[in-house]
Amino acid sequence: MIVREWKGYAIGGAVDAYATHLRDSVAPQLSKLDGFRGASLAKRAMGAETELLVTTRWDSMESVRAFAGDSPDIAVVEPAARAVLSRFDATVAHYEVMWDV
C-alpha cells in the first residue's frame, strides 16, 4: 500500500471550508477510482494559521498515477481548494506502508 501525504494551510473559517470541500467533493471522486483505499484529514494549530495534513491510501504507485498523472509528486489541488487555502505544498510525498493495523 502507498500513502500519499500533502499539506495545505488555512486561516479561520477557511479550515472548515476546506474540510467540507475535501469531504463533499474530493472524497466522493476519489472513491470511484480503482486502487483508492481511503483518506484522512488532520489539523494542527500554528499560531494564526492551521496546518492541514491530507493523507490518501492507494493500492500501488500505478493507482496513484491513475489519479495524479505522469508526475505523481506534483500536488493535485482543485480551484475550490486553492480559493480557501492561504498556501499549500506544491508537491506530495509517497510512502510505502511496511506495517498497518
Secondary structure as UniProt FT lines:
FT   STRAND          2..11
FT   TURN            12..13
FT   HELIX           14..21
FT   HELIX           22..26
FT   HELIX           27..30
FT   TURN            31..32
FT   TURN            34..35
FT   STRAND          36..46
FT   TURN            47..48
FT   STRAND          49..58
FT   HELIX           61..68
FT   TURN            72..73
FT   HELIX           79..84
FT   STRAND          87..88
FT   STRAND          93..96
//
